[in-house]
Amino acid sequence: QINSIKIIGNPKNKAGVIAFTIKGIHPHDIATILDEDGVAIRAGHHCCQILHQKLNLTATARISIGVYNTKEDIDIFCKAIENCRKIFDLK
């Protein structure tokens, strides 16, 4: 668990595609910072603007995790998220 991350939907029902937000950071900023740290994610509406409107979200960040990812990949993602929080001075 990482402070400030809100997973969209029920985390227990998630598979390899996880949409999320971090309070205080726009998803496009998250994607840019993670890209600089070598982590590729998507940001935006993900072809579901109506759902975003219903959830009162302007956009979400989305990570895809599959069998080809390693624990090290997940650790790098978590460190990159912490870097986002530091850049935006989130506690």
MDTraj code that builds the backbone (N, CA, C; nanometers):
import mdtraj as md
import numpy as np

residues = "GLN ILE ASN SER ILE LYS ILE ILE GLY ASN PRO LYS ASN LYS ALA GLY VAL ILE ALA PHE THR ILE LYS GLY ILE HIS PRO HIS ASP ILE ALA THR ILE LEU ASP GLU ASP GLY VAL ALA ILE ARG ALA GLY HIS HIS CYS CYS GLN ILE LEU HIS GLN LYS LEU ASN LEU THR ALA THR ALA ARG ILE SER ILE GLY VAL TYR ASN THR LYS GLU ASP ILE ASP ILE PHE CYS LYS ALA ILE GLU ASN CYS ARG LYS ILE PHE ASP LEU LYS".split()
xyz = np.array([
    [0.0841, -0.1178, 0.0000],
    [0.0000, 0.0000, 0.0000],
    [0.0885, 0.1239, 0.0000],
    [0.0500, 0.2233, -0.0820],
    [0.1247, 0.3484, -0.0916],
    [0.0313, 0.4617, -0.0528],
    [0.0766, 0.5456, 0.0396],
    [-0.0051, 0.6597, 0.0805],
    [-0.0417, 0.7458, -0.0386],
    [-0.1605, 0.8003, -0.0367],
    [-0.2120, 0.8954, -0.1358],
    [-0.2692, 0.8298, -0.2605],
    [-0.2393, 0.7038, -0.2879],
    [-0.2930, 0.6398, -0.4085],
    [-0.4352, 0.5930, -0.3825],
    [-0.5232, 0.6275, -0.4759],
    [-0.6602, 0.5769, -0.4718],
    [-0.6791, 0.4885, -0.5943],
    [-0.7032, 0.3607, -0.5713],
    [-0.7296, 0.2687, -0.6815],
    [-0.8756, 0.2834, -0.7206],
    [-0.8999, 0.2975, -0.8499],
    [-1.0360, 0.3130, -0.8999],
    [-1.0984, 0.1741, -0.9099],
    [-1.2124, 0.1571, -0.8459],
    [-1.2778, 0.0268, -0.8423],
    [-1.2362, -0.0501, -0.7181],
    [-1.2802, -0.1727, -0.7097],
    [-1.2499, -0.2581, -0.5960],
    [-1.1155, -0.3270, -0.6185],
    [-1.0145, -0.2933, -0.5373],
    [-0.8810, -0.3519, -0.5586],
    [-0.8802, -0.5048, -0.5556],
    [-0.9707, -0.5649, -0.4804],
    [-0.9741, -0.7111, -0.4722],
    [-1.0206, -0.7745, -0.6030],
    [-1.0907, -0.6973, -0.6862],
    [-1.1412, -0.7496, -0.8132],
    [-1.0538, -0.7100, -0.9317],
    [-0.9375, -0.6553, -0.9063],
    [-0.8505, -0.6093, -1.0141],
    [-0.7616, -0.7218, -1.0637],
    [-0.7312, -0.7159, -1.1903],
    [-0.6385, -0.8116, -1.2502],
    [-0.5112, -0.7362, -1.2849],
    [-0.4716, -0.7371, -1.4113],
    [-0.3459, -0.6769, -1.4512],
    [-0.3518, -0.5302, -1.4875],
    [-0.4715, -0.4734, -1.4985],
    [-0.4840, -0.3325, -1.5360],
    [-0.5448, -0.2579, -1.4181],
    [-0.4705, -0.1599, -1.3660],
    [-0.5129, -0.0883, -1.2464],
    [-0.5123, 0.0615, -1.2745],
    [-0.6308, 0.1222, -1.2662],
    [-0.6425, 0.2677, -1.2794],
    [-0.6334, 0.3278, -1.1396],
    [-0.5646, 0.4420, -1.1296],
    [-0.5468, 0.5032, -0.9985],
    [-0.5289, 0.6537, -1.0110],
    [-0.5432, 0.7211, -0.8983],
    [-0.5140, 0.8639, -0.8883],
    [-0.4278, 0.8847, -0.7639],
    [-0.3598, 0.9977, -0.7613],
    [-0.2885, 1.0421, -0.6420],
    [-0.3394, 1.1824, -0.6139],
    [-0.4006, 1.2000, -0.4980],
    [-0.4575, 1.3294, -0.4626],
    [-0.3499, 1.4373, -0.4695],
    [-0.3797, 1.5427, -0.5450],
    [-0.2870, 1.6543, -0.5560],
    [-0.1935, 1.6480, -0.6752],
    [-0.1998, 1.5392, -0.7534],
    [-0.1130, 1.5265, -0.8713],
    [-0.1987, 1.4855, -0.9908],
    [-0.1929, 1.5621, -1.0984],
    [-0.2681, 1.5268, -1.2186],
    [-0.2083, 1.3999, -1.2797],
    [-0.2921, 1.3100, -1.3285],
    [-0.2411, 1.1858, -1.3875],
    [-0.1377, 1.2054, -1.4988],
    [-0.1499, 1.3119, -1.5777],
    [-0.0496, 1.3355, -1.6816],
    [0.0864, 1.3696, -1.6200],
    [0.0849, 1.4395, -1.5063],
    [0.2102, 1.4672, -1.4356],
    [0.2694, 1.3381, -1.3786],
    [0.1836, 1.2515, -1.3257],
    [0.2308, 1.1218, -1.2758],
    [0.3003, 1.0457, -1.3884],
    [0.2348, 1.0391, -1.5044],
    [0.2908, 0.9649, -1.6183],
    [0.4243, 1.0228, -1.6625],
    [0.4353, 1.1550, -1.6637],
    [0.5598, 1.2196, -1.7056],
    [0.6734, 1.1882, -1.6087],
    [0.6458, 1.1996, -1.4799],
    [0.7496, 1.1741, -1.3797],
    [0.7906, 1.0272, -1.3809],
    [0.6930, 0.9369, -1.3888],
    [0.7265, 0.7948, -1.3936],
    [0.8068, 0.7619, -1.5184],
    [0.7733, 0.8254, -1.6302],
    [0.8494, 0.8037, -1.7538],
    [0.9958, 0.8419, -1.7345],
    [1.0195, 0.9541, -1.6658],
    [1.1569, 0.9965, -1.6390],
    [1.2304, 0.8959, -1.5506],
    [1.1537, 0.8210, -1.4704],
    [1.2127, 0.7177, -1.3844],
    [1.2143, 0.5806, -1.4524],
    [1.1789, 0.5764, -1.5806],
    [1.1850, 0.4516, -1.6561],
    [1.0633, 0.3620, -1.6441],
    [0.9519, 0.4183, -1.5968],
    [0.8290, 0.3404, -1.5802],
    [0.7248, 0.3924, -1.6787],
    [0.6732, 0.3040, -1.7625],
    [0.5733, 0.3431, -1.8626],
    [0.4331, 0.3125, -1.8113],
    [0.3501, 0.4166, -1.8033],
    [0.2089, 0.4003, -1.7698],
    [0.1286, 0.4833, -1.8685],
    [-0.0021, 0.4755, -1.8601],
    [-0.0905, 0.5572, -1.9427],
    [-0.1625, 0.6548, -1.8517],
    [-0.2020, 0.7691, -1.9084],
    [-0.2801, 0.8675, -1.8337],
    [-0.3852, 0.9259, -1.9261],
    [-0.5005, 0.9553, -1.8706],
    [-0.6078, 1.0156, -1.9490],
    [-0.7414, 0.9512, -1.9196],
    [-0.8274, 0.9454, -2.0242],
    [-0.9618, 0.8881, -2.0092],
    [-0.9666, 0.7388, -2.0393],
    [-0.8708, 0.6868, -2.1126],
    [-0.8639, 0.5450, -2.1490],
    [-0.9905, 0.4992, -2.2215],
    [-1.0410, 0.5852, -2.3079],
    [-1.1607, 0.5558, -2.3891],
    [-1.2857, 0.5329, -2.3048],
    [-1.2906, 0.5906, -2.1859],
    [-1.4127, 0.5767, -2.1039],
    [-1.4443, 0.7091, -2.0338],
    [-1.4628, 0.8143, -2.1163],
    [-1.4927, 0.9466, -2.0633],
    [-1.6207, 0.9474, -1.9801],
    [-1.7220, 0.8724, -2.0235],
    [-1.8494, 0.8724, -1.9513],
    [-1.8298, 0.8199, -1.8089],
    [-1.7522, 0.7143, -1.7933],
    [-1.7245, 0.6618, -1.6595],
    [-1.6482, 0.7644, -1.5765],
    [-1.5497, 0.8294, -1.6372],
    [-1.4750, 0.9320, -1.5643],
    [-1.5685, 1.0435, -1.5185],
    [-1.6613, 1.0851, -1.6044],
    [-1.7576, 1.1887, -1.5656],
    [-1.8433, 1.1408, -1.4489],
    [-1.8924, 1.0170, -1.4572],
    [-1.9764, 0.9621, -1.3507],
    [-1.9006, 0.9554, -1.2181],
    [-1.7719, 0.9234, -1.2247],
    [-1.6888, 0.9151, -1.1042],
    [-1.6317, 1.0503, -1.0634],
    [-1.6664, 1.1554, -1.1395],
    [-1.6182, 1.2916, -1.1135],
    [-1.4652, 1.2986, -1.1166],
    [-1.4080, 1.2338, -1.2172],
    [-1.2632, 1.2335, -1.2362],
    [-1.2295, 1.3000, -1.3691],
    [-1.1287, 1.3847, -1.3696],
    [-1.0856, 1.4449, -1.4960],
    [-1.0025, 1.3473, -1.5776],
    [-0.9282, 1.2610, -1.5100],
    [-0.8426, 1.1621, -1.5760],
    [-0.7933, 1.0647, -1.4696],
    [-0.7352, 0.9545, -1.5145],
    [-0.6720, 0.8599, -1.4230],
    [-0.5384, 0.8161, -1.4813],
    [-0.4540, 0.7651, -1.3952],
    [-0.3310, 0.6988, -1.4390],
    [-0.3626, 0.5497, -1.4424],
    [-0.2937, 0.4758, -1.5294],
    [-0.3225, 0.3326, -1.5415],
    [-0.1927, 0.2561, -1.5620],
    [-0.1736, 0.1559, -1.4796],
    [-0.0579, 0.0677, -1.4930],
    [-0.1083, -0.0707, -1.5327],
    [-0.0328, -0.1358, -1.6171],
    [-0.0643, -0.2732, -1.6571],
    [0.0475, -0.3642, -1.6083],
    [0.0080, -0.4676, -1.5365],
    [0.1045, -0.5617, -1.4807],
    [0.0715, -0.7001, -1.5351],
    [0.1738, -0.7688, -1.5830],
    [0.1510, -0.9016, -1.6395],
    [0.2546, -1.0016, -1.5932],
    [0.2471, -1.1193, -1.6494],
    [0.3380, -1.2271, -1.6092],
    [0.4837, -1.1953, -1.6415],
    [0.5048, -1.1030, -1.7333],
    [0.6408, -1.0666, -1.7731],
    [0.7048, -0.9665, -1.6779],
    [0.6261, -0.9098, -1.5859],
    [0.6812, -0.8154, -1.4892],
    [0.7409, -0.8912, -1.3716],
    [0.8459, -0.8320, -1.3150],
    [0.9129, -0.8928, -1.2004],
    [0.8825, -0.8135, -1.0740],
    [0.9192, -0.8702, -0.9601],
    [0.9057, -0.7968, -0.8345],
    [0.9881, -0.6687, -0.8412],
    [1.1028, -0.6751, -0.9064],
    [1.1868, -0.5560, -0.9212],
    [1.1120, -0.4468, -0.9985],
    [1.0355, -0.4834, -1.1014],
    [0.9552, -0.3852, -1.1755],
    [0.8564, -0.3149, -1.0827],
    [0.7919, -0.3920, -0.9963],
    [0.6950, -0.3350, -0.9024],
    [0.7661, -0.2435, -0.8033],
    [0.8827, -0.2843, -0.7557],
    [0.9600, -0.2002, -0.6634],
    [0.9996, -0.0686, -0.7302],
    [1.0395, -0.0744, -0.8564],
    [1.0759, 0.0472, -0.9306],
    [0.9546, 0.1378, -0.9440],
    [0.8381, 0.0799, -0.9743],
    [0.7143, 0.1578, -0.9825],
    [0.6861, 0.2273, -0.8488],
    [0.6960, 0.1539, -0.7388],
    [0.6690, 0.2115, -0.6064],
    [0.7659, 0.3252, -0.5743],
    [0.8934, 0.3081, -0.6074],
    [0.9920, 0.4149, -0.5852],
    [0.9610, 0.5364, -0.6716],
    [0.9166, 0.5143, -0.7943],
    [0.8814, 0.6253, -0.8831],
    [0.7595, 0.7003, -0.8302],
    [0.6633, 0.6278, -0.7736],
    [0.5463, 0.6927, -0.7127],
    [0.5908, 0.7775, -0.5939],
    [0.6796, 0.7244, -0.5129],
    [0.7320, 0.8028, -0.4000],
    [0.8036, 0.9276, -0.4504],
    [0.8732, 0.9176, -0.5629],
    [0.9384, 1.0338, -0.6230],
    [0.8346, 1.1390, -0.6619],
    [0.7226, 1.0959, -0.7183],
    [0.6129, 1.1891, -0.7514],
    [0.5672, 1.2630, -0.6267],
    [0.5461, 1.1872, -0.5207],
    [0.4982, 1.2473, -0.3962],
    [0.5990, 1.3483, -0.3419],
    [0.7288, 1.3182, -0.3538],
    [0.8315, 1.4116, -0.3075],
    [0.8326, 1.5379, -0.3925],
    [0.8253, 1.5213, -0.5243],
    [0.8266, 1.6372, -0.6145],
    [0.7102, 1.7305, -0.5832],
    [0.5935, 1.6737, -0.5527],
    [0.4755, 1.7545, -0.5233],
    [0.4598, 1.7817, -0.3742],
    [0.5615, 1.7470, -0.2967],
    [0.5667, 1.7737, -0.1529],
    [0.4450, 1.7172, -0.0800],
    [0.4092, 1.5930, -0.1130],
    [0.2997, 1.5256, -0.0437],
    [0.3574, 1.4408, 0.0678],
    [0.2979, 1.4463, 0.1805],
    [0.3461, 1.3714, 0.2974],
    [0.2827, 1.2346, 0.3017],
])
top = md.Topology()
chain = top.add_chain()
for i, resn in enumerate(residues, 1):
    res = top.add_residue(resn, chain, resSeq=i)
    for name in ("N", "CA", "C"):
        top.add_atom(name, md.element.get_by_symbol(name[0]), res)
traj = md.Trajectory(xyz[None], top)
